[in-house]
Amino acid sequence: MKQNTEEPDYRSMNEVQLKYELIRLEKKILDITGDPIDYKHYSPFLDWCRDDAKVEAVEEMMLDRSFILNLLFEIHCTSAEVARLEKINGMLLEMTNRTYHRTADMMRALMVMKKDEMDDDYELEGKLAPRFDIPYSVLRLEDDDYYGSDFIRMAAILQETEKHKSGMADVSCDWTRLKDKTPSATDAELECENIMDDEDSWAEGPLRHPKLAHIKICYALHALCTHMNWSIPDVLRINDFSIEVKLTVQQFSDQEKNRLWWWDKYDLPRFKEVLLKEAAARPEGLPLETALLQRCRDYFEESADEVLAKVGISDVDRYLEALKHKIDNPYQE
């Protein structure tokens, strides 16, 4: 967290002062993270990534760094930078649409894929994100000296601080809702259509610049520059982007080979059998009713107590019958 409660007024600073603040900030960041591209001493950097407090502190400084760089971009903003940003915007829009379409293609493949009887669920996700693998993932441009940022090291650090945030395109397909569709379904029918990029521009925050007014800013570029801590000068130097579409096949089982959400699949006798068997393994001296209630709370949280308030638990069979009815009819009073 920040030590100083007084926020610097960056907007009142001139170019020289902004560049001084930028160098100061980046030094403080590297003091915490270590050198992310010195592979002989990579361990301290990995240690920083695992320390939530340090990651949060760096995120705060990265937010200030982004603000400073965007102020410098407002001042500098050359025709070459505008042209490059326009090119990147078009590329990101195309990659966004491809992310949606490839996720839809994967759903179609899942529909015809041979299923295993032990499969409980499928998770299908597509994501578009910047990627930093090695220094060549960041371009060196002619106005690097103007900004004075250590763009390569900062990109490696941003890769860590921003990776858990919502991306430029996040596509998720719900198998349970879409499994009755056919492989001939359109992308829209499979809920894999880019509805974020319509007639309006996403020119907000630092992207609202007079020299950028002719560009219809796509959502992906907007997300990079306003939802995450990538400044416009950072984005101009990102050389690598990745589309990842992942299918996760899930099979669940407890020690008794009960499957995921077994309580929805079992009839009342089997439902009772599972819970009474688990309660039977209770510590010595603990009453059956107490152990059973604890286990029902583990599984069903507030529903277990709602049923307890209505029927009590002195009659275990009656309690479990009422609980099963509650689970099967969650919206019934």
Secondary structure, DSSP 8 states (H G I E B T S, - for coil): --S--S---GGG--HHHHHHHHHHHHHHHHHHH--TT-GGG-HHHHHHHT-HHHHHHHHHHHHHHHHHHHHHHHHH--HHHHHHHHHHHHHHHHHHHHHHHHHHHHHHHHHHS---TT--EEEEEEEEEE--SSGGGB---TTHHHH---HHHHHHHHHHHSTTS--SEEEEEEHHHHTTS-TT--TTTTT----SSSSS----GGG--GGGTTS---HHHHIIIIISS--HHHHHHB--EEEEEEEEEE----TT---TTHHHHS-HHHHHHHHHHHHHT--TT--HHHHHHHHHHHHHTHHHHHHHHHH-SSSHHHHHHHHHHHHH-TT--
